[in-house]
Amino acid sequence: MRLSQYFLPVLKENPKEAQIVSHRLMLRAGMIQQSSAGIYSWLPLGLKVLSKIEQIVREEQNRAGANEIKMPTIQPSELWQESGRYDDYGLEMLRIKDRHDRDMLYGPTNEEQVTDICRTHLRSYKALPLNLYHIQWKFRDEVRPRFGVMRGREFLMKDAYSFDISKEAAKIAYNKMFVAYLKTFARMGLTAIPMEADTGPIGGDMSHEFIILADTGESGVFFHKDWLNTNMVADISFDEDLQPVVDQFTSLYARTDEMHDAAQCDVAAEDLMEKRGIEVGHIFYFGTKYSDPMGANVQGPDGKPQALHMGSYGIGVSRLVGAIIEASHDDRGIIWPEAVAPFDVAIVNLKPGHEQADAVSAGLYQSAQEAGYDALLDDSADSAGAKMATMDLIGVPWQIILGPRSLDEGQVEVKCRRTGESVKMSPDSALSYIKEQKNA
């Protein structure tokens, strides 16, 4: 993409309404624009990051054996009345009426909708296990939406729902999602620590939050220091018994501040770490909480009707954009993990209109695309300082900077956004150097 053809409305000053780093940087980098309180339009740069995160989530759900579907955003109130949650959910639920005066709602979550699908189509335990997921925009009418996409009213979420014949079988599904979440976040360059959590209004008796560490995190977390050196990307097969794997991870103490009890903590003081963290995922097992009242039964092995055992598994896809920024930034802007960066490499032409600079930058841009890189060519008329400030602000991981002066010496500058280090080399060596560094 040529920057001269790209819609990137960056801001020089910090917006006054933005209270946290991710909100400030997303607005300044031209990623989002507020439409109303807690509701945002996603502009090209923001949408690119959002789409890359969404695709990683999708791929790991598929690898874990889940089936993608798409459920409606507008749901009939009758389903929620059946489960008993329609009156209990509170004012966060946006209740509406259609032209026929039927009570409808904008779905904040989908337990009832997916239970209705499965009670309609599942007849026998032989159709189990089953896990259905979708990635969908949802709405919760937060009383005080704030912090940009971190606590908005409209948000993109991956929610999955497992169906099994027994608690023992449901635990297998739960463990698959537990491991799939570790793999998902690791692919994004994140260490997400699963912490025992309260089940809240979703219900059930088993739940874990997945927390990424950030100094500006919303809650305090306590964990064993070995979490920081734990390999989350081991080649684990979903066909094996995952209980030992889950036990290995949960044996390392990890608690939110609400769940931490210093008097009962068996971790030595020198091994216990206390930091701030941001929740990016939450998984639940809630048994027959929804299948019982909604009559979601299948024929069991004994020929008798048996209620489905369910779990639900959420990842805040749009929330992850803000959370990653909170965890990875500096005073110049965003530092994206390479897997979710909007562009892999930027070619920064400091002197558009200069014959040699134009030719070399165009050649590098074409070579980068042919090598499979998502490349951005800065051919704008901005000053050299403004160009480099913009590239740091939007967080492109690798930058190839060139102008008449460096080209007279037969060199370009290759800069790593994460470390800030730069080296000079011939234009022909730049892309191979980046490839070597990425693979190191």
C-alpha positions, -999 to 999 in steps of 0.1 A, spaced: 0 0 0 12 35 -9 7 59 19 -4 86 -6 -34 64 -13 -40 52 22 -65 68 47 -44 73 78 -56 104 97 -29 106 124 -30 132 151 -1 151 165 -16 159 199 -31 136 225 -69 138 225 -82 152 257 -109 126 261 -85 97 261 -76 86 296 -54 56 290 -24 48 267 -42 25 242 -71 49 237 -47 78 231 -25 59 207 -54 43 187 -69 78 182 -35 94 173 -26 65 150 -59 70 131 -71 35 140 -106 44 153 -130 73 155 -157 76 181 -192 74 168 -209 78 202 -201 69 238 -184 35 238 -190 29 200 -163 33 174 -157 32 137 -127 11 128 -105 29 102 -82 11 78 -52 8 101 -73 -4 130 -93 -28 109 -61 -44 96 -49 -52 131 -84 -63 142 -86 -87 112 -52 -102 119 -62 -109 155 -95 -123 144 -78 -147 119 -54 -161 145 -83 -167 168 -102 -184 140 -73 -206 130 -67 -218 166 -104 -225 172 -105 -246 140 -74 -265 150 -90 -274 183 -120 -289 165 -146 -262 169 -171 -254 141 -176 -218 130 -211 -206 126 -227 -171 126 -256 -163 149 -278 -132 147 -270 -100 167 -308 -95 173 -323 -122 194 -359 -130 205 -366 -123 241 -384 -157 244 -352 -176 245 -339 -155 274 -372 -159 292 -369 -196 289 -334 -196 305 -345 -172 332 -320 -145 323 -342 -120 306 -351 -101 337 -319 -109 356 -294 -96 331 -299 -60 340 -297 -27 322 -266 -37 302 -290 -56 278 -304 -34 251 -341 -44 248 -360 -33 217 -393 -40 200 -398 -47 163 -426 -32 142 -449 -61 153 -444 -51 189 -424 -82 196 -398 -80 223 -362 -84 210 -328 -77 223 -293 -69 209 -273 -100 221 -247 -94 248 -238 -131 246 -252 -163 229 -258 -191 254 -295 -191 248 -293 -188 210 -268 -216 206 -287 -239 230 -318 -234 208 -298 -245 178 -285 -276 195 -319 -287 210 -334 -284 175 -308 -306 158 -291 -329 183 -309 -361 191 -283 -386 203 -252 -386 224 -235 -401 193 -235 -365 178 -213 -354 207 -189 -338 215 -197 -306 196 -182 -271 199 -197 -242 179 -182 -208 178 -186 -175 160 -169 -141 159 -195 -114 162 -202 -78 172 -220 -76 205 -235 -48 225 -236 -43 263 -250 -9 275 -222 -1 299 -233 26 324 -199 43 321 -182 33 288 -146 44 289 -110 36 280 -117 33 243 -121 -2 230 -111 -16 264 -145 -10 279 -168 0 251 -205 -8 245 -201 -24 211 -172 -49 207 -161 -78 186 -160 -111 205 -152 -147 198 -176 -169 217 -176 -207 216 -200 -232 232 -193 -269 239 -219 -296 242 -212 -329 259 -230 -359 275 -214 -356 309 -193 -335 332 -163 -357 325 -167 -353 288 -173 -315 292 -140 -313 311 -122 -327 280 -138 -299 259 -128 -273 286 -92 -285 286 -91 -282 247 -101 -246 249 -77 -240 278 -48 -251 256 -62 -235 225 -62 -202 243 -26 -205 254 -17 -212 218 -38 -183 205 -22 -157 227 13 -171 222 9 -167 184 2 -130 191 34 -127 210 17 -126 244 21 -145 276 -15 -150 288 -17 -164 323 -49 -184 331 -62 -176 365 -90 -191 386 -120 -168 383 -155 -163 396 -181 -175 372 -203 -144 377 -237 -142 358 -227 -168 332 -229 -194 360 -211 -227 366 -185 -241 390 -153 -239 369 -138 -208 352 -105 -193 342 -96 -158 331 -67 -153 307 -46 -123 318 -18 -105 299 6 -84 320 6 -47 316 17 -19 339 -16 -1 332 -37 -32 337 -71 -29 353 -66 -55 381 -39 -68 403 -26 -103 398 -5 -127 417 15 -155 401 45 -178 404 75 -162 387 80 -194 365 50 -182 344 74 -157 328 96 -186 315 68 -211 307 67 -224 271 32 -218 259 38 -229 223 47 -265 228 35 -288 201 6 -303 219 -19 -325 201 -56 -321 208 -60 -359 204 -40 -366 235 -52 -364 271 -48 -327 279 -55 -330 317 -18 -334 326 -10 -304 304 -37 -283 321 -25 -296 355 10 -285 347 -1 -249 340 -25 -246 369 0 -260 393 18 -227 389 0 -204 413 -20 -177 395 -48 -156 411 -65 -123 405 -64 -99 435 -100 -109 443 -91 -146 445 -57 -143 461 -55 -152 498 -20 -144 513 -27 -166 543 -33 -196 521 -8 -190 494 18 -218 493 42 -199 471 74 -187 487 76 -149 490 107 -148 467 88 -167 440 55 -148 441 51 -119 417 25 -92 419 17 -71 388 -11 -55 369 -30 -74 342 -57 -72 316 -83 -98 309 -84 -109 273 -103 -142 275 -126 -161 298 -137 -197 298 -165 -214 318 -180 -248 325 -217 -244 336 -231 -279 332 -269 -279 325 -276 -243 336 -291 -236 302 -300 -270 288 -322 -279 318 -347 -250 316 -346 -249 278 -351 -287 274 -319 -293 254 -317 -331 258 -302 -360 238 -308 -397 241 -281 -411 263 -263 -445 260 -290 -460 282 -318 -447 259 -330 -421 283 -331 -383 278 -301 -366 292 -295 -328 295 -265 -315 276 -235 -303 296 -222 -270 283 -193 -247 285 -186 -213 270 -154 -197 259 -149 -160 251 -121 -139 236 -123 -102 234 -111 -97 198 -115 -59 197 -104 -56 233 -72 -74 224 -62 -45 202 -62 -21 231 -47 -47 255 -17 -54 232 -10 -16 230 -12 -13 268 13 -41 271 36 -30 243 43 7 236 68 34 244 68 72 244 69 73 206 39 51 199 28 15 195 52 -15 194 32 -43 177 40 -80 180 49 -89 144 20 -114 140 -6 -87 144 12 -56 131 -8 -37 104 22 -38 81 53 -60 82 77 -34 68 76 3 58 98 17 30 102 54 40 112 76 11 125 108 26 126 127 -7 97 118 -30 104 133 -65 141 126 -63 147 102 -92 170 78 -74 151 78 -42 119 71 -61 134 43 -81 150 25 -51 120 28 -28 97 15 -56 121 -14 -62 122 -23 -25 84 -20 -22 79 -44 -51 105 -68 -38 89 -68 -3 55 -76 -18 70 -104 -39 87 -118 -7 53 -120 9 55 -90 32 26 -67 38 45 -35 29 38 2 33 55 27 10 57 62 25 57 83 -6 39 112 12 51 148 10 56 150 48 89 162 63 115 136 71 109 140 108 71 137 104 75 105 84 97 88 109 74 99 138 44 84 120 61 51 114 70 49 151 35 60 161 17 33 141 43 7 151 55 -9 119 80 -35 131 106 -29 104 114 3 86 137 8 56 146 45 55 163 61 25 170 95 9 194 112 -15 222 115 12 222 78 22 218 66 -14 249 87 -24 267 64 0 250 33 -15 231 26 17 197 26 33 189 25 70 171 -6 84 154 1 118 138 -23 142 108 -6 159 109 -29 190 146 -23 199 151 11 183 183 -2 168 192 7 132 219 -5 108 231 8 74 235 -15 45 231 -17 7 195 -16 -6 199 -51 -20 207 -65 15 178 -48 34 151 -74 29 173 -104 35 186 -88 67 150 -83 79 142 -120 71 173 -132 90 163 -111 120 127 -122 120 139 -159 119 166 -155 145 
